[in-house]
């Protein structure tokens, strides 16, 4: 059996803060950042708390899920303009009903280090079909190569992992690949340590990986990922509660917890530049 850590650093943990997402609202948690200024401020706070990367979604003026390029441009501009060196990871999904062009334009134009690559179609939240048809995935992968953007392969079940392996074999995703194992979304695999270990044991040998759990499974997946030598994603996109019944105060609060727990395991949080080296991005 391959070492679960794969190409992850033995001593460093890359923490990604997922700041906003496309589903949760300020009604769920009033501390959710939704507009560019709030998103940039949250990114800076997460960096100062120890996050190496931030995963960015945007909302429209009414705080609805959006892929508006001007919102991405403003948020990214504010982060870069503040001199914040955090690794940028832009979504290529952002919600339902967006055109392929809308989904790809932010990473094509803004050229972050990473962009999400959702490796399959699924019944999202058991209510809508989250479309990622093969033609779109092949185009998206090709555009990421052209833009010099590394795909963060988001895997919600074993079928998506197999699809990603297929694209690696075809050369549409270059090795070493980077995986984000996403557990707990209704329609995908449950957020359990057993499921996380199953996915990790089927990852390619040449890869780095991270994981997160949604909702009540967030803490279990965070701790299991650390134990397996993985990197971690946390944030209000995935869980509006810090603990059961306790609303999170900020995205940075989640980062601070990972730092404390990782320290108990003898691991420290990677800086943005260390994360770039581990992930092989510029």
C-alpha positions as CSV (number, residue, x, y, z in Angstrom):
1,X,0.0,0.0,0.0
2,X,1.3,3.5,-0.8
3,X,2.0,5.9,1.9
4,X,-1.1,8.0,2.5
5,X,0.9,11.2,2.6
6,X,1.9,10.8,-1.1
7,X,3.9,13.9,-2.1
8,X,2.6,16.1,0.7
9,X,5.3,17.6,2.9
10,X,6.0,15.5,6.0
11,X,6.2,18.5,8.3
12,X,4.1,21.2,6.7
13,X,0.3,21.5,6.3
14,X,-1.2,23.6,3.5
15,X,-4.3,25.2,4.9
16,X,-6.8,26.5,2.4
17,X,-9.5,28.8,3.6
18,X,-12.8,28.5,1.7
19,X,-14.2,31.9,2.3
20,X,-17.6,32.2,0.8
21,X,-19.0,29.4,-1.4
22,X,-22.2,29.4,-3.4
23,X,-24.8,28.1,-0.9
24,X,-24.5,29.5,2.6
25,X,-25.9,33.0,3.3
26,X,-25.6,35.7,5.9
27,X,-28.9,34.3,7.3
28,X,-27.0,31.1,8.1
29,X,-24.1,33.1,9.6
30,X,-23.8,36.9,9.5
31,X,-20.0,36.6,9.4
32,X,-20.0,35.2,5.9
33,X,-18.0,37.4,3.6
34,X,-19.9,37.9,0.3
35,X,-18.8,41.1,-1.4
36,X,-15.2,41.8,-2.7
37,X,-14.1,44.0,0.2
38,X,-15.3,41.5,2.7
39,X,-13.7,38.6,0.8
40,X,-10.4,40.4,0.6
41,X,-10.5,41.3,4.3
42,X,-11.2,37.7,5.2
43,X,-8.4,36.5,2.9
44,X,-5.9,38.8,4.6
45,X,-7.1,37.7,8.1
46,X,-6.8,34.0,7.1
47,X,-3.3,34.6,5.8
48,X,-2.3,36.3,9.0
49,X,-3.7,33.3,11.0
50,X,-1.6,30.9,8.9
51,X,-3.5,30.0,5.8
52,X,-1.4,29.5,2.7
53,X,-4.3,29.6,0.2
54,X,-7.8,31.0,-0.2
55,X,-10.5,29.5,-2.3
56,X,-12.7,32.2,-3.7
57,X,-16.3,32.3,-4.8
58,X,-18.2,35.6,-5.4
59,X,-21.8,36.8,-5.1
60,X,-23.8,39.3,-7.0
61,X,-25.0,42.6,-5.5
62,X,-27.9,40.7,-3.8
63,X,-25.5,38.1,-2.4
64,X,-26.7,35.4,-4.7
65,X,-24.3,32.8,-6.1
66,X,-22.5,34.3,-9.1
67,X,-19.7,34.0,-11.6
68,X,-19.5,37.7,-12.3
69,X,-16.1,38.4,-13.6
70,X,-16.0,42.0,-12.2
71,X,-16.6,40.6,-8.7
72,X,-13.7,38.2,-9.1
73,X,-11.5,41.0,-10.6
74,X,-12.3,43.3,-7.7
75,X,-11.7,40.7,-4.9
76,X,-8.4,39.4,-6.5
77,X,-7.3,43.0,-7.1
78,X,-7.9,44.0,-3.5
79,X,-6.0,40.9,-2.2
80,X,-3.0,41.5,-4.5
81,X,-3.1,45.2,-4.0
82,X,-2.8,44.7,-0.2
83,X,0.5,42.8,-0.9
84,X,-1.0,39.6,0.5
85,X,1.1,36.7,-0.8
86,X,-1.6,34.1,-0.3
87,X,-2.0,31.4,-3.0
88,X,-5.2,32.2,-4.9
89,X,-7.6,29.4,-5.9
90,X,-10.7,30.5,-7.9
91,X,-13.8,28.5,-8.4
92,X,-14.8,27.3,-11.8
93,X,-18.3,26.4,-10.7
94,X,-20.0,29.1,-8.6
95,X,-23.5,27.8,-8.7
96,X,-26.1,26.7,-11.3
97,X,-26.9,27.8,-14.8
98,X,-23.6,29.6,-15.7
99,X,-22.1,29.3,-19.2
100,X,-18.8,27.6,-19.8
101,X,-17.3,30.9,-20.7
102,X,-18.5,32.5,-17.4
103,X,-17.1,29.6,-15.5
104,X,-13.6,29.7,-17.1
105,X,-13.1,33.5,-17.6
106,X,-11.9,34.3,-14.0
107,X,-9.0,31.8,-14.1
108,X,-8.2,32.6,-17.7
109,X,-8.0,36.3,-17.2
110,X,-6.8,36.6,-13.6
111,X,-4.3,33.6,-13.7
112,X,-4.4,32.4,-10.1
113,X,-2.1,29.6,-9.0
114,X,-5.0,27.2,-8.7
115,X,-8.6,26.8,-9.9
116,X,-11.2,24.2,-9.0
117,X,-11.8,21.3,-11.4
118,X,-14.9,19.4,-10.4
119,X,-14.3,16.0,-11.9
120,X,-17.8,14.9,-12.7
121,X,-21.6,15.6,-12.7
122,X,-23.5,14.9,-9.5
123,X,-27.0,15.4,-7.9
124,X,-25.9,18.4,-5.9
125,X,-27.6,18.6,-2.5
126,X,-30.1,16.1,-3.8
127,X,-32.0,19.0,-5.5
128,X,-30.2,20.1,-8.7
129,X,-27.8,18.5,-11.2
130,X,-24.3,20.0,-11.0
131,X,-23.3,19.7,-14.6
132,X,-19.6,18.9,-15.5
133,X,-20.0,17.1,-18.8
134,X,-17.0,15.5,-20.4
135,X,-16.7,18.1,-23.2
136,X,-16.6,20.9,-20.6
137,X,-14.0,19.1,-18.4
138,X,-11.7,18.5,-21.4
139,X,-12.0,22.2,-22.5
140,X,-11.5,23.4,-18.9
141,X,-8.4,21.3,-18.5
142,X,-7.0,22.5,-21.8
143,X,-7.6,26.2,-20.8
144,X,-6.0,25.7,-17.4
145,X,-2.8,24.3,-19.2
146,X,-2.9,27.3,-21.6
147,X,-3.3,29.8,-18.7
148,X,-0.6,28.2,-16.6
149,X,-3.2,27.5,-13.8
150,X,-3.0,24.2,-11.9
151,X,-6.3,22.4,-11.5
152,X,-7.4,21.6,-7.9
153,X,-9.3,18.4,-8.7
154,X,-12.4,18.3,-6.5
155,X,-13.5,14.8,-5.9
156,X,-16.9,14.0,-4.3
157,X,-17.0,10.3,-4.9
158,X,-14.9,7.4,-6.3
159,X,-16.3,7.9,-9.8
160,X,-14.9,11.4,-9.9
161,X,-11.5,10.1,-8.8
162,X,-11.5,7.6,-11.6
163,X,-12.5,10.3,-14.1
164,X,-9.6,12.4,-12.9
165,X,-7.2,9.5,-13.4
166,X,-8.5,9.1,-17.0
167,X,-7.7,12.8,-17.7
168,X,-4.2,12.3,-16.2
169,X,-3.7,9.3,-18.5
170,X,-4.8,11.4,-21.5
171,X,-2.4,14.2,-20.6
172,X,-5.1,16.7,-20.0
173,X,-4.1,17.0,-16.3
174,X,-0.4,17.1,-15.8
175,X,1.3,15.2,-13.0
176,X,1.9,15.6,-10.1
177,X,-1.8,16.3,-9.8
178,X,-3.4,18.1,-6.8
179,X,-6.6,16.7,-5.3
180,X,-9.2,18.2,-2.9
181,X,-11.3,15.4,-1.4
182,X,-14.7,16.8,-0.7
183,X,-16.8,14.8,1.8
184,X,-20.3,15.3,3.2
185,X,-22.1,17.0,0.4
186,X,-25.6,15.4,-0.1
187,X,-25.3,13.5,-3.4
188,X,-21.6,12.6,-2.7
189,X,-19.7,10.4,-0.2
190,X,-20.4,10.9,3.5
191,X,-17.9,12.7,5.6
192,X,-16.4,9.8,7.5
193,X,-12.8,8.7,8.2
194,X,-13.5,5.4,6.4
195,X,-14.5,7.2,3.2
196,X,-11.5,9.5,3.4
197,X,-9.1,6.7,3.8
198,X,-10.7,4.8,0.9
199,X,-10.3,7.7,-1.5
200,X,-6.7,8.4,-0.3
201,X,-5.7,4.8,-0.8
202,X,-6.9,5.1,-4.5
203,X,-5.1,8.3,-5.3
204,X,-2.3,8.3,-7.9
205,X,1.2,7.8,-6.5
206,X,2.4,11.1,-7.9
207,X,0.1,13.6,-6.3
208,X,-0.6,16.0,-3.4
209,X,-3.9,16.1,-1.7
210,X,-6.1,17.9,0.8
211,X,-9.5,17.2,2.3
212,X,-12.5,18.8,3.9
213,X,-15.8,17.8,5.4
214,X,-19.1,19.7,5.0
215,X,-21.2,20.5,8.0
216,X,-21.2,18.1,11.0
217,X,-18.4,16.0,9.4
218,X,-16.0,19.0,9.1
219,X,-14.0,18.3,12.3
220,X,-13.7,14.6,11.7
221,X,-12.3,15.0,8.2
222,X,-10.0,17.8,9.3
223,X,-8.4,15.7,12.1
224,X,-8.3,12.5,10.0
225,X,-6.6,14.4,7.1
226,X,-4.0,15.6,9.5
227,X,-3.4,12.1,10.9
228,X,-3.0,10.7,7.4
229,X,-0.5,13.4,6.4
230,X,-2.9,15.4,4.3
231,X,-3.5,19.1,3.8
232,X,-6.7,20.7,5.0
233,X,-9.4,23.0,3.8
234,X,-11.6,24.9,6.3
235,X,-14.0,27.8,6.2
236,X,-17.5,29.2,6.1
237,X,-18.1,27.8,2.7
238,X,-18.2,24.3,4.2
239,X,-19.4,24.9,7.7
240,X,-21.0,27.9,9.3
241,X,-20.6,26.4,12.8
242,X,-17.3,26.3,14.7
243,X,-18.7,23.6,17.0
244,X,-22.3,22.2,17.3
245,X,-24.6,25.1,18.0
246,X,-21.8,27.7,18.0
247,X,-21.6,29.9,14.9
248,X,-18.1,30.6,13.7
249,X,-16.8,34.1,14.2
250,X,-14.8,34.2,11.1
251,X,-12.9,32.1,8.5
252,X,-9.7,32.8,10.4
253,X,-11.1,31.1,13.5
254,X,-11.0,27.8,11.6
255,X,-7.5,28.3,10.5
256,X,-6.3,29.1,14.0
257,X,-7.8,25.7,15.2
258,X,-5.9,23.8,12.5
259,X,-2.7,25.5,13.5
260,X,-3.2,24.4,17.2
261,X,-4.0,20.8,16.3
262,X,-1.3,20.5,13.7
263,X,1.2,21.8,16.2
264,X,0.2,19.0,18.7
265,X,1.1,16.5,15.9
266,X,4.5,18.1,15.2
267,X,3.5,19.8,12.0
268,X,3.5,23.5,11.2
269,X,1.4,25.5,8.7
270,X,3.1,26.1,5.3
271,X,3.7,29.6,4.2
272,X,2.3,30.6,0.8
273,X,5.8,30.2,-0.8
274,X,6.2,26.8,0.9
275,X,2.8,25.8,-0.5
276,X,3.8,26.9,-4.0
277,X,6.9,24.8,-3.8
278,X,5.0,21.7,-2.5
279,X,2.3,22.1,-5.1
280,X,4.7,23.0,-7.9
281,X,3.1,26.3,-8.9
282,X,4.5,29.7,-9.4
